[in-house]
């Protein structure tokens, strides 16, 4: 009897090999950039064929920070001090939980999450990594703080951590769709991808990290749209 992992691996075999080396590396030493990326990716398009989407705007925002005398890319306190208006001006007026009585601009949600991390003593990417490794239970504290703002859930938290280099799977619409097409259900998609990656690594020549593996699947599925 074919297992779910075997079914997934058959689907993964259809992904072009070069996709497993397309991951750009995230924002390992830029906690504010990672935070903006994660929150604005909620129900958003990362890139489009016309050069629009989240990524071009994010790069413009980050480049503007780099050119200025005040660069908050790895300083959450500085990001909060600058306020949400500059983020919204560049990243757009997208909202979390649009249409809900508690809807708010994503730019505001960014600063709410930033302040919650600051309250844990986390200002930089290095602070976050030290906090995460200090005590096993701190991972849950990070998740609770990050997801406290309305509209920010676990998937967004995991993606934020992945952007900072922590292995994970962003079980978003594309990943869930890939798993559902392969298995008939997307239940437990995150764990299914992790299990498939572990088996995939046992095959000769397969060396991509979990994040690179996740990205290859996301890229393959997104190109179907």
C-alpha positions in Angstrom: 0.0 0.0 0.0 1.4 3.4 -1.0 1.9 5.7 2.0 1.1 9.4 2.0 4.8 10.2 2.1 5.4 8.1 -1.0 2.5 9.9 -2.8 4.0 13.2 -1.9 7.4 12.2 -3.1 6.0 11.2 -6.5 4.5 14.7 -6.8 7.8 16.3 -5.7 9.6 14.4 -8.4 7.8 16.6 -10.9 9.4 19.7 -9.5 12.3 21.0 -11.6 15.6 20.3 -9.8 16.7 23.9 -10.0 13.7 25.0 -8.0 15.4 23.6 -4.9 18.2 26.2 -5.1 15.9 29.3 -5.8 15.4 30.3 -2.2 16.8 33.7 -1.7 17.9 33.2 1.9 15.3 35.3 3.7 16.3 38.1 6.1 18.5 36.4 8.6 20.0 39.5 10.2 17.1 41.9 9.5 14.3 41.3 12.0 12.2 44.3 11.0 12.4 43.4 7.3 11.4 39.8 8.1 8.5 41.1 10.2 7.1 43.4 7.5 7.6 40.6 4.9 5.7 38.0 7.1 2.7 40.2 7.9 2.3 41.7 4.5 2.4 38.2 3.0 -0.9 37.4 4.6 -3.3 36.9 1.7 -0.9 38.8 -0.6 1.0 38.1 -3.8 4.7 37.9 -3.3 5.6 38.6 -6.9 3.7 39.0 -10.2 4.7 38.8 -13.8 4.5 42.5 -14.1 7.1 43.1 -11.3 4.5 44.1 -8.7 3.5 42.4 -5.5 5.0 42.3 -2.0 8.7 41.7 -2.8 9.4 44.8 -5.0 7.7 47.1 -2.5 9.6 45.4 0.4 12.9 45.9 -1.4 12.1 49.6 -2.1 11.2 50.0 1.6 14.4 48.3 2.8 16.6 50.2 0.3 15.1 53.5 1.5 16.0 52.5 5.1 19.6 51.6 4.0 20.0 55.0 2.3 18.7 57.0 5.2 20.5 57.9 8.4 17.9 55.8 10.3 17.9 52.2 9.3 15.5 50.0 11.4 16.0 46.8 9.4 17.4 45.0 12.5 16.1 47.3 15.2 12.4 46.9 16.3 12.6 49.9 18.6 13.6 52.1 15.8 10.9 50.6 13.6 8.2 51.4 16.2 9.6 54.9 16.7 9.3 55.6 12.9 5.6 54.7 13.1 3.3 52.8 10.7 2.8 55.5 8.2 6.1 55.1 6.3 5.4 51.3 6.1 1.9 51.8 4.8 3.0 54.4 2.3 5.4 51.9 0.6 3.8 48.6 1.3 0.2 49.6 0.7 -3.1 49.8 2.6 -3.7 46.1 3.0 -5.5 45.0 6.1 -5.7 42.0 8.4 -9.2 40.5 8.8 -10.7 42.9 6.3 -14.4 43.4 6.7 -14.2 42.3 10.4 -15.1 44.8 13.1 -11.5 44.6 14.3 -9.8 45.0 10.9 -6.7 47.1 10.9 -3.9 48.1 8.5 -1.2 45.5 8.2 1.3 48.2 9.0 -0.4 48.6 12.4 -0.3 44.9 13.0 3.5 45.0 12.2 4.1 47.5 14.9 1.9 45.6 17.4 3.9 42.5 16.9 7.1 44.4 17.1 6.1 46.0 20.4 5.2 42.6 21.8 8.6 41.2 20.9 10.3 44.3 22.4 8.4 43.6 25.6 10.2 40.2 25.7 13.5 42.0 25.4 13.9 41.3 21.7 15.1 44.2 19.5 17.4 42.5 16.9 17.6 39.2 15.1 20.4 38.3 17.4 18.3 39.0 20.4 15.5 36.7 19.1 17.9 33.8 18.4 19.4 34.2 21.9 16.0 34.3 23.5 14.8 31.3 21.5 17.8 29.1 22.6 17.9 30.2 26.2 15.0 28.1 27.3 12.9 25.5 25.5 9.7 27.1 26.6 10.7 30.4 25.1 9.6 29.3 21.6 6.0 29.2 22.9 6.4 32.6 24.4 7.6 34.0 21.1 4.6 32.5 19.3 2.2 33.9 21.8 3.7 37.4 21.6 3.9 37.4 17.9 0.3 36.1 17.2 -1.4 38.3 19.8 -2.4 41.0 17.3 -5.7 40.4 15.6 -5.2 38.7 12.2 -1.7 37.2 12.8 -1.7 33.4 13.2 0.7 30.6 13.5 1.5 30.2 9.8 2.6 33.9 9.7 4.7 33.3 12.9 6.4 30.3 11.4 7.1 32.1 8.2 8.7 35.0 10.2 10.9 32.6 11.9 11.8 30.9 8.6 12.8 34.3 7.2 15.2 34.6 10.1 16.7 31.2 9.3 14.8 28.8 11.6 13.7 25.6 9.8 10.0 25.4 9.2 7.2 25.0 6.7 4.9 27.9 5.7 1.7 25.9 5.3 -0.1 28.6 3.2 -2.5 28.3 0.3 0.1 27.0 -2.1 1.6 24.4 0.2 -1.8 23.2 1.3 -3.0 23.0 -2.4 0.1 20.9 -3.3 -0.6 18.5 -0.5 -4.3 18.3 -1.3 -3.6 17.6 -5.0 -1.3 14.8 -3.9 -3.2 13.2 -1.1 -6.8 14.4 -1.5 -6.7 16.4 1.7 -4.5 19.1 3.1 -5.0 18.0 6.7 -1.7 18.0 8.5 0.0 19.6 5.5 2.9 21.0 7.5 3.8 17.6 9.1 3.3 15.8 5.7 5.9 18.1 4.1 8.4 17.6 7.0 8.0 13.8 6.7 8.4 14.0 2.9 11.6 16.1 3.3 13.1 13.6 5.7 12.6 10.8 3.2 13.6 13.0 0.2 17.0 13.7 1.8 17.8 10.0 1.8 17.9 10.0 -2.0 21.2 10.6 -3.7 21.9 14.2 -4.6 19.2 15.7 -2.5 20.6 18.3 -0.1 18.1 21.1 0.1 17.2 22.3 3.6 13.6 22.2 4.8 13.2 25.9 4.0 14.6 25.4 0.5 12.3 22.3 0.1 9.3 24.3 1.2 10.1 27.1 -1.2 10.6 24.8 -4.2 7.1 23.4 -3.6 5.6 26.8 -3.2 7.4 28.1 -6.3 6.2 25.1 -8.3 2.6 25.4 -7.2 2.5 29.2 -7.6 3.5 28.9 -11.2 0.3 27.0 -11.9 -1.8 30.0 -11.2 
